[in-house]
Amino acid sequence: MRHPSWTFSQVCREWRTAVQGHPRCWSHVVLSLDKLENSLRLSLLFAAVMDNAGKQGIFIWIDSPKAIPSNLMSGILHSCCLWREATLSLTLWDFKALSEMKHSF
């Protein structure tokens, strides 16, 4: 997961304060999970992006040719009330998981 606002927030304290103070900077989320990545790291990063987005509606794009780890899927689903638009390219397994988890909110 790459997010420009995350990168800017790592430059220095002033940039971090500026970026974190503007939820709109966090309104576009792109998750491209084509590489093997640490699911715990991705879950924590996704949670940080969602925290910074606040109540701002988000545009989310997810592309995953493999099954999304359950801890990351849970975080994604808990953010769905903030979605203004979603583009999902998932495995059949993930769509099945989505339909089963929708009742848990």
C-alpha positions as CSV (number, residue, x, y, z in Angstrom):
1,M,0.0,0.0,0.0
2,R,1.4,3.3,-1.1
3,H,-0.2,6.6,0.0
4,P,1.2,10.0,-0.9
5,S,0.0,11.6,2.4
6,W,1.8,8.8,4.3
7,T,5.0,9.6,2.5
8,F,4.6,13.4,3.1
9,S,3.9,12.7,6.8
10,Q,7.3,11.1,7.1
11,V,9.3,14.1,5.9
12,C,9.4,16.1,9.1
13,R,7.2,17.1,12.1
14,E,5.7,20.1,10.3
15,W,4.7,18.2,7.2
16,R,3.2,15.4,9.4
17,T,1.2,18.0,11.4
18,A,0.0,19.6,8.2
19,V,-1.0,16.4,6.4
20,Q,-2.6,14.8,9.5
21,G,-4.7,18.0,10.0
22,H,-6.4,17.7,6.7
23,P,-8.6,14.6,6.4
24,R,-9.2,15.3,2.7
25,C,-5.5,14.4,2.1
26,W,-6.4,10.8,3.1
27,S,-9.6,10.5,1.0
28,H,-8.2,8.3,-1.8
29,V,-7.0,4.9,-0.7
30,V,-5.3,2.4,-3.1
31,L,-4.6,-1.1,-2.0
32,S,-2.7,-3.1,-4.7
33,L,-1.9,-6.4,-3.1
34,D,-0.1,-8.1,-6.0
35,K,3.1,-8.5,-3.9
36,L,3.6,-10.7,-0.9
37,E,3.4,-8.1,1.9
38,N,3.3,-8.4,5.7
39,S,-0.5,-8.4,6.5
40,L,0.0,-7.0,10.0
41,R,1.9,-4.1,8.6
42,L,-0.7,-3.5,5.9
43,S,-3.5,-3.7,8.5
44,L,-1.8,-1.1,10.8
45,L,-1.0,1.2,7.8
46,F,-4.6,0.9,6.6
47,A,-5.9,1.7,10.1
48,A,-3.6,4.8,10.3
49,V,-4.9,6.0,7.0
50,M,-8.5,5.5,8.1
51,D,-7.8,7.3,11.4
52,N,-6.4,10.3,9.5
53,A,-9.3,10.3,7.0
54,G,-11.7,10.9,10.0
55,K,-15.3,11.1,8.9
56,Q,-14.3,12.3,5.4
57,G,-15.8,10.1,2.7
58,I,-13.2,8.0,1.0
59,F,-12.6,6.7,-2.5
60,I,-11.2,3.2,-2.2
61,W,-9.6,1.0,-4.9
62,I,-8.6,-2.5,-4.0
63,D,-6.8,-4.9,-6.4
64,S,-5.9,-8.3,-5.0
65,P,-5.2,-11.3,-7.2
66,K,-4.9,-13.4,-4.0
67,A,-7.1,-13.8,-0.9
68,I,-6.8,-10.8,1.4
69,P,-5.7,-11.8,5.0
70,S,-8.6,-11.8,7.4
71,N,-7.1,-9.1,9.7
72,L,-6.8,-6.7,6.8
73,M,-10.3,-7.7,5.4
74,S,-11.8,-6.9,8.7
75,G,-10.3,-3.4,8.7
76,I,-11.4,-2.8,5.2
77,L,-15.0,-3.9,6.0
78,H,-15.2,-1.7,9.1
79,S,-14.4,1.3,6.9
80,C,-17.2,0.6,4.4
81,C,-19.5,3.2,6.0
82,L,-17.0,5.9,4.8
83,W,-16.8,4.7,1.2
84,R,-18.1,7.3,-1.3
85,E,-16.9,5.1,-4.1
86,A,-15.3,1.7,-4.2
87,T,-13.6,-0.2,-7.0
88,L,-12.9,-3.8,-6.1
89,S,-10.9,-6.4,-8.0
90,L,-10.9,-9.4,-5.6
91,T,-10.8,-13.2,-5.7
92,L,-14.0,-15.2,-5.5
93,W,-12.9,-16.2,-2.0
94,D,-12.8,-12.5,-0.9
95,F,-16.3,-11.8,-2.3
96,K,-17.6,-14.8,-0.4
97,A,-15.9,-13.5,2.7
98,L,-17.6,-10.1,2.1
99,S,-21.0,-11.6,1.9
100,E,-20.5,-13.7,5.1
101,M,-19.1,-10.7,7.1
102,K,-21.7,-8.2,6.1
103,H,-23.9,-9.3,9.0
104,S,-21.2,-8.8,11.6
105,F,-21.5,-4.9,11.7
